[in-house]
């Protein structure tokens, strides 16, 4: 099929707009937290895989960290186990943790690896157990009530936070031209496995790798102000002001804090990206406008 003059112009414009970004990011690392609709919609899944493969082909080093909460919930429901959440986190007893490892480290991780490989990439799946990648510590929630002087300590079971990251295995894979795909499961000093929020793992991995960018794919256009307008190009100070005045609240708050921690920890920029947009990763990387909220120190 022959392109019309207008179509040819549009293609040329896209390619020339991308060129300086490809030159700028070549050899740099980009950590992508993959989740939400981009992980369940077939067209978006294939688009994401092609984006990651193209990044690698032009010399950028993508590192993927994925979630899988809905998939965990569905399997627990199938085996007749009720999911319980406290402050948005799944209470994870030993049996539930077995399911989490099966889903995140097995089903979901290998599906993403297979998808990237089918589109011409060379991906390798990991959990935090592989190569001593993620050291975890048990996460406790404190609740303060007027009735008690001391805070109530809530035990979530096998829910953890990142204690430290050892990136040797990731660096080895990147140097070998592989694309690491990481499931957010860590191991504590007690030898137990812990389920960790994927945003937090992506942020910490980005910090330790000194990544050029951290991208958090979401099911929203990005951070919106009180009138619904997209906010971008935010400094750390401006983010603090938006948290203080209540603009940033609810489920967006932990994502923004994760992005803020990353840039303050050495990541050049962090992006809250609308994963519902086809090829959102490439649009954010290689165009002037992007499709989300950019945060920088």
C-alpha positions in Angstrom: 0.0 0.0 0.0 1.3 3.4 -1.0 1.1 6.2 1.6 -0.6 9.4 0.8 1.5 12.6 1.0 -0.2 13.5 4.3 0.4 10.1 5.7 4.1 10.1 4.6 4.5 13.5 6.2 3.0 12.3 9.5 5.3 9.3 9.6 8.4 11.4 8.8 7.4 13.9 11.5 7.1 11.1 14.1 10.5 9.6 13.2 12.3 13.0 13.2 10.7 14.0 16.5 11.9 10.7 18.0 15.5 11.0 16.8 16.9 13.4 19.5 15.2 11.3 22.2 16.7 8.1 20.9 20.1 9.7 20.8 19.7 11.1 24.3 18.5 7.9 25.9 20.8 5.4 24.1 22.7 3.3 26.6 20.5 4.5 29.5 18.2 2.4 31.7 14.4 2.9 31.9 12.5 1.0 34.6 8.8 0.4 33.8 6.2 -0.7 36.3 3.7 -2.7 34.2 0.1 -3.1 35.4 -3.5 -2.0 35.1 -5.4 -2.2 31.8 -2.1 -2.4 29.9 -1.7 -5.8 31.4 -5.2 -7.2 30.7 -6.3 -5.7 27.4 -4.9 -7.8 24.5 -4.2 -5.0 22.1 -2.4 -3.0 24.9 -0.5 -6.1 26.0 0.9 -6.6 22.5 1.6 -2.9 22.1 3.5 -2.8 25.4 5.6 -5.8 24.3 6.5 -4.2 21.0 7.4 -0.9 22.7 9.8 -2.7 25.0 11.4 -4.6 22.2 11.8 -1.4 20.1 13.4 0.3 23.1 16.0 -2.4 23.3 16.6 -2.4 19.5 17.5 1.4 19.6 19.9 0.9 22.4 17.8 1.7 25.5 17.8 -0.8 28.4 14.3 -1.5 29.6 13.8 -3.2 33.0 10.2 -4.3 33.6 8.6 -4.8 37.1 5.1 -6.1 37.1 2.1 -6.4 39.4 -0.7 -9.0 39.3 -3.2 -8.2 42.0 -6.4 -9.0 40.0 -4.9 -12.3 38.8 -4.1 -13.3 42.4 -7.6 -12.4 43.4 -9.1 -14.6 40.7 -7.1 -17.6 41.6 -7.9 -17.2 45.3 -11.6 -17.0 44.4 -11.3 -20.2 42.3 -9.8 -22.2 45.3 -12.5 -20.7 47.6 -10.2 -18.4 49.6 -11.6 -15.0 50.6 -9.4 -12.0 49.9 -9.0 -9.5 52.8 -7.6 -6.0 52.4 -6.4 -3.5 55.0 -5.5 0.0 53.7 -5.4 -1.4 50.2 -3.0 -4.2 51.0 -3.9 -7.9 50.8 -3.6 -9.8 54.0 -1.3 -12.6 53.1 -1.1 -15.7 55.2 1.2 -18.6 54.3 -1.4 -20.3 52.0 -2.1 -17.0 50.2 1.6 -16.4 49.8 1.9 -19.7 48.0 -0.8 -18.5 45.5 1.0 -15.1 45.2 4.3 -16.8 44.2 2.5 -19.1 41.8 0.7 -16.3 40.1 3.4 -13.5 40.1 6.5 -15.6 39.7 4.9 -18.2 37.5 1.8 -17.4 35.4 2.0 -13.6 35.1 5.8 -13.4 34.8 6.1 -16.0 32.2 3.2 -14.6 30.2 5.0 -11.3 30.0 8.3 -12.9 29.1 6.7 -15.0 26.4 4.9 -11.9 25.0 8.1 -9.9 24.7 9.9 -12.8 23.1 7.2 -13.4 20.6 7.6 -9.8 19.4 11.3 -10.3 18.8 12.8 -9.5 22.2 14.9 -11.6 24.5 13.3 -11.4 28.0 14.2 -13.3 31.2 11.9 -13.6 34.1 13.0 -13.1 37.7 11.6 -12.9 41.2 13.4 -11.2 44.1 14.6 -14.6 45.1 16.7 -15.0 42.0 20.3 -13.8 42.3 19.5 -12.5 45.8 17.8 -9.6 44.0 15.3 -8.2 46.6 15.8 -8.3 50.4 12.5 -7.7 52.2 11.4 -6.9 55.6 8.0 -7.5 57.1 5.6 -4.6 56.8 3.5 -3.6 59.8 0.8 -1.0 59.8 0.3 1.3 62.7 -3.2 2.6 63.5 -3.7 5.4 66.0 -7.1 5.7 67.8 -8.3 8.1 70.4 -9.2 5.2 72.7 -5.6 3.9 73.0 -2.4 5.7 73.9 -0.1 3.2 72.0 -0.8 2.6 68.3 -2.4 -0.6 67.2 0.1 -2.8 65.2 -1.6 -4.6 62.4 0.1 -7.8 61.0 -0.6 -8.3 57.3 1.3 -11.6 57.2 3.7 -12.1 54.3 3.5 -8.5 53.1 6.8 -6.8 52.9 8.7 -3.7 52.0 12.1 -3.4 50.2 15.1 -3.5 52.6 17.7 -3.6 49.9 18.3 -4.4 46.2 21.2 -6.3 44.8 21.2 -5.6 41.1 24.1 -7.9 40.0 21.8 -10.3 38.3 19.9 -7.5 36.5 23.2 -5.9 35.4 24.4 -9.2 34.1 21.2 -9.7 32.0 21.3 -6.2 30.6 24.9 -6.5 29.7 24.0 -9.8 27.9 21.3 -7.9 25.8 18.4 -9.5 27.8 15.3 -7.7 29.0 14.8 -8.4 32.8 11.1 -8.9 33.9 10.8 -8.8 37.7 8.0 -10.1 39.9 7.9 -8.2 43.2 8.6 -11.0 45.6 11.4 -10.6 48.2 13.0 -12.7 50.9 13.4 -11.6 54.5 16.2 -12.4 56.9 13.8 -15.0 58.4 13.9 -16.9 55.1 10.2 -16.2 54.4 8.9 -14.9 51.1 7.2 -11.5 51.1 4.7 -9.9 48.6 5.8 -6.3 47.9 4.0 -3.5 46.2 5.2 -3.4 42.6 5.4 0.4 42.4 7.7 0.4 45.4 9.9 -2.3 43.9 10.1 -0.5 40.6 11.1 2.7 42.4 13.8 1.1 44.4 15.2 -0.8 41.4 15.3 2.4 39.4 17.2 4.2 42.3 19.8 1.5 42.6 20.3 1.2 38.8 20.5 5.0 38.6 17.9 4.8 35.9 17.3 7.6 33.5 13.5 7.2 33.9 11.0 5.5 36.1 7.6 4.9 34.4 4.6 3.8 36.4 1.7 2.7 34.1 -1.7 3.4 35.5 -5.4 3.5 34.5 -5.6 7.3 34.7 -4.3 10.1 32.4 -1.8 11.0 35.1 -2.1 13.5 38.0 -5.1 15.8 37.6 -5.7 19.1 39.4 -9.0 19.8 41.2 -10.6 20.9 37.9 -9.6 17.7 36.1 -6.7 19.2 34.1 -3.5 17.1 33.7 -0.5 18.3 35.6 3.0 17.6 34.4 6.5 19.0 34.7 6.3 18.9 38.5 9.1 19.7 40.9 9.5 17.9 44.3 8.4 21.2 46.0 5.3 21.4 43.8 4.4 17.8 44.5 4.7 18.5 48.3 2.3 21.5 47.9 -0.2 19.4 46.0 -0.2 16.7 48.7 -0.6 19.4 51.4 -3.6 21.0 49.7 -5.3 17.6 49.0 -5.0 17.6 45.2 -3.0 14.4 45.5 -5.0 11.9 47.5 -6.4 8.4 47.6 -4.8 5.7 45.4 -2.6 8.3 43.5 -0.8 9.3 46.7 1.4 6.2 47.1 2.3 6.3 43.4 3.3 10.0 43.5 5.3 9.4 46.7 7.1 6.4 45.0 7.9 8.6 42.0 9.1 11.4 44.3 11.3 9.1 46.3 12.8 7.8 43.1 13.8 11.2 41.7 15.1 12.3 45.1 17.1 9.0 45.2 18.9 9.8 41.9 16.5 8.8 39.1 16.5 11.6 36.6 12.7 11.8 36.0 9.7 9.8 37.0 6.5 9.5 34.9 2.9 8.6 35.8 1.8 7.2 32.4 -1.7 6.4 31.1 -1.3 2.7 30.3 -4.7 2.8 28.5 -3.1 4.6 25.6 -1.8 2.4 22.8 2.1 2.5 22.8 2.0 4.8 25.9 5.6 3.9 26.7 7.0 5.0 23.3 4.8 8.1 23.2 6.1 9.2 26.6 9.7 8.5 25.7 9.9 9.8 22.1 7.5 12.7 21.8 7.5 16.2 23.0 4.0 16.0 24.6 4.0 12.6 26.3 0.9 10.9 27.9 1.2 11.5 31.6 2.7 13.4 34.5 6.4 14.1 34.7 8.1 14.6 38.1 11.7 15.7 38.6 13.8 16.7 41.6 
